[in-house]
Amino acid sequence: MNTSSKIALITGGSRGLGRSAALQLARQGVDSIITYRSQKAEADAVVAEVVALGARALALQLDVGVSASFGAFADGVATALAGHWQRERFDFLVNNAGVGLYGSFAETTEAQFDELMRVHLKGPYFLTQKLLPLMADGGRIINLSSGLARFSYPNYSAYAMMKGGIEVMTRYLAKELAPRRIAVNTVAPGGIETDFGGGAIRDNKALNEMIASQTALGRVGLPDDIGGLIASLLGEGTGWVNGQRIEAAGGIHL
């Protein structure tokens, strides 16, 4: 067992961008703790894929929209680190888990707004707070935002607002965690072909073509476009990148 390997904790790692990040990191020799909300079989399949690539992985259940569970989750992470890695600390945190909401400003309900806030803003804030004692000094945090925090499409106002808040949080964390040499950055994907938001970008041909037509590289993104960037930002050569927003959207709306 390689007890000196780096360990990444990736929320929402059972599918989409989180799954891609775990696999890309495994190819770099980085182990993973991935979280899932309800799809345990999918999470277990990702763990098996990571192991097949020569790294170690573990899946833990977490609903990032329920902040009252974060203390118990942190305890579970500590137990997993001790039992599976004989370690007390992990190195990288990727705040990736999320839900989509498509609805006009006029029709978005308070319940929908509150759900987005719990999952995309309050969740990452207080989950990171709970996990900081388990993070190694010199580690890194990546928070997932969205291109929609820079450019505006109708019907995404509430979602984009939360992502704007995450980008502010990133800058403050980069400043406050500097004494521990923890670098914190934002990755902001554009439209990606996943099942996120009901898989609209993947499955709606007209929407897919519209986004591609506005993108310099002429297509919508794929999960590995983002997973590869996350893995790069957690690699050896990018430790001096800190407090930055990195948009990975193929050059949309330049």
N, C-alpha and C positions, 0 to 999 in steps of 0.2 A: 504494500500500500504506500502510495506517495503522499505523505502527510504535509509536504511542502507545496502542493499544488494550490493554485488560487481557487476560490469558491465564489460563485455568483449566486445571489438570490434574485430570482426573476418572478415577479407577480404576473399572473395570467400566462404562465408558460406552457399550457397544455395545447395551445393552438396558435395559429397566425404568427404575429411578429415575435411573441415570446418564445414559441417553439423554435422558430428560425434562429433566434439569438442563442438559445441553449445549444443547438446543433453546431452553429458556427463557432461558439466558444469551445465546445468539445473538441473541435478540430485543432484548436490552439492549446489543448491540454488543460482547459479550465473546467472544473467541476461545477455542478449546478444544484441548487435547491429551487424547484419550480413550484408555483402554487396554482391551484385550480379551485374554482368555486363549486362546481357540481359534477364535472365530467371526469371522474376518477379514471375511467378506462382510457380516455385520451391522454391524461397525464402519465399514466403508467406506460403507455406506448412511447411517449417522448423519452421517459427514463430509459426504456429499453434501447431506443435509438442512440441516446448519449453513450450508454454503456458499450454499444456495438462500435462506437467510434473511439473507444479506449479511455473515456473519462468516467467519472462517477457521478451519480445523480440520485435525487430523492424528491418525491412529490409530497407536498403538504396541503391540506385543505385550508382555504382562506377566502372569506368574502370581504373585499376591501371596502365595501359599503357599510360594514358593521364595525365601527371603531371600538366598541366595547369588547370585541374579541381579540384585540391586538396584544394585550398583555399575555393572554394564554398562548397566542400564536408565538410570541417572542420566546416564551418558555419552551415551546415545542422546537423552535429553531435551536435553542441552546442544547436541548437534549439530543437533537439530531447531529449537531456538530460534535458533541462529545462521543456519541455512540458510533457514528459512521466515519468520522474523520479524526477522532481523538484531538479535537481542536476546540478552542473557546471562541474563536472569531472567524467571520467570513470577510471577504475582501470587496465585493462589488454588489451594489443594490440597483436593480433596474425596476423602476416603478412603471410598469407597462399595462397592468390590468385595466380594463375599461368597458363601458357599454356605449352604444350609439343611440342617438335620438334625432329623428328627422321630423321637424315640426316648425311651423311659422311662429314668429314672435307673438302674434295675436292669439294663437291657439295653444301655445305651450302652457301646461298646467303647473300649479305650484308643486304638486306631487312629482311631476317629471323633473322640474328644476331641482327639487331637493334630492332626488335620486342621483342626478348628475353631480351635484355638489358633494354628496357623500362619497361617491365612487372616485371622482376625478380630482377633487380638491382637498376635502377634509381627510379622505382616506390616505392619500400619499403623505400628507402633512404629518398626521399622527402616527401612521405606520413607521415612517422614517424616524420619528422621534423615539418610538419604542425600540427600534432596532439599532439605533446609534451605539448603545453600550456593547453590542455584539459585533460591531464593525471594527476591522483592523485600522489602525492609523496608517495613513498612506493609501487608503482605499479610494474607491470612486463610486459616485452615484450618477445614474442617468435617469432623467425624468422624461416621459413621453408627452409631447405636446401635439400640435397639428399645424399643417400649413394654414388652416382656417383661422389661426390666431394672427396671421399676417394679411391674408386676403379674405374677402367676404363672399360667401354664397348664401342665397336665401335659405331659410329653414334650419340653420345651424347656430343660431345666436346663443342659446344657452350652453351648448357643448363648447363652442369657441370661447365663451367667457371663462369657463373653467380652465381651459388650456392656457388662456392668457394669464390666469392666476398662477398656474404651474410654472410658467416662464419667470414670473416675478419671484416665486419661491426658490427657483434654482439659483438666481443671483444672490439672494440673501443667504442661502445655505453655503454657497461658495465662499462668501465672506466670513460667515460665522464658524465654518468648519476648517478654515485655513490653518488655525493653530495645530490641528490634527493632520494636516497635509492630505485632507480628503478633497479631491477635485469633484466638482458637481457641474454637469452640463445637461442641456436640453436637446433632445432629438425631436424634430418636427417633421413627420412624414406628410407627404401629399396623399392623393388618392391611391389606395392599395387594394389589390384583388385578394380579399379575405372574406370570411363570413361576418365581419364586423358590420353592425348596423343592418343585419339581415342579408348581407352579401350583395348590396345594391350595386356597388362599383364592379364587382366581379360578374354579376348576372344580368344587369341592365345594360344591354348593348349600346343604347343611345347615350346613356350617362357615361359609360366607359369611353366611347368615341369622343364625346364632348370634352372630357378631361384630357384625353390624349391630344386633341387638337389644340389645346391651350398650353401644352407642355413642349418645351424645346426639344427634348429627346424623343418625342412622338409616340409615347405610350404611357399607360398608367403604371404604377409601381407594383412590384411583387414582394412577398414577404422577405425573400432573401436580400433584396435591396436594403431593407432596414436592418435585418439581422446581421448582415455583413458590416454595416456601419457601427452598430452597437459593439460588435466584437472588436472592430478596429479601435474604437474609443476606449476600450478596456485593455488594449494591447500595450506592449512595451514602449512604443514610440510616441504615445499621445498624452503622457502624464502632465505636460505643461499646458494643455488645453483646459481652461477652467472658467466657469461662469458664462459659457457661450451657448447660443442657440444655433444649432446646426440643422438647417432644413434639408431634407432628402426628398425632393419632389421632382427630380428630372428637369428642373428649370421651368416650373409653371409660373405664368404671369410675370415674366421678367420685364 
